[in-house]
Amino acid sequence: MGASAGGSAGGYQRVQQDGALFLQETAIPLAELASKLTAIAKAGYEEQLFVRADTSVPYGRVMEVMGLLNSAGYRKIGLITATKDEAPAN
């Protein structure tokens, strides 16, 4: 499941096709995502976060990540899409 979320402090975050979640380059359980972001978010709950997903990530998984961020208090959550040039070849 390839979804990612990141902000200026949150860095790059992704969920791989196999469901593994990464915050920056470190694997992290979904249950720890909010607390880890809170620890590193320079702007606190005002931190801008982004979720990135490719077509192999089920919509429900993307919404699960976004919902967790929202319920943790983050309100500035955006989606990032890849252009066709950035899309991985199948």
C-alpha positions, 0 to 999 in steps of 0.5 A, spaced: 500 500 500 503 505 497 501 512 501 505 517 504 504 523 509 509 528 510 510 535 512 516 540 514 518 536 520 514 530 519 518 529 512 517 523 508 512 518 510 509 512 506 505 506 506 508 501 502 503 496 498 505 490 503 502 495 508 508 497 511 508 504 514 514 509 514 515 516 517 521 519 513 525 512 512 524 509 519 518 503 519 513 505 524 506 502 526 500 505 524 498 506 532 505 510 533 504 515 527 500 520 531 505 520 537 511 520 533 509 526 528 507 530 535 514 529 537 517 532 531 512 537 528 515 544 529 508 547 528 505 542 532 498 541 530 498 547 525 503 542 521 502 541 514 501 534 512 501 531 506 498 524 504 501 520 498 498 514 494 499 511 488 494 506 485 496 500 488 493 503 495 486 502 497 482 508 498 480 505 505 487 505 507 489 512 505 483 514 509 485 510 515 492 514 515 488 521 514 483 519 519 488 517 524 492 524 523 485 528 523 483 524 530 490 526 533 489 533 532 492 535 525 487 539 521 492 541 515 492 534 511 493 534 504 493 529 498 499 529 493 498 526 486 504 524 482 504 526 475 504 521 469 512 522 468 513 520 476 508 514 476 512 507 476 512 503 470 507 497 471 
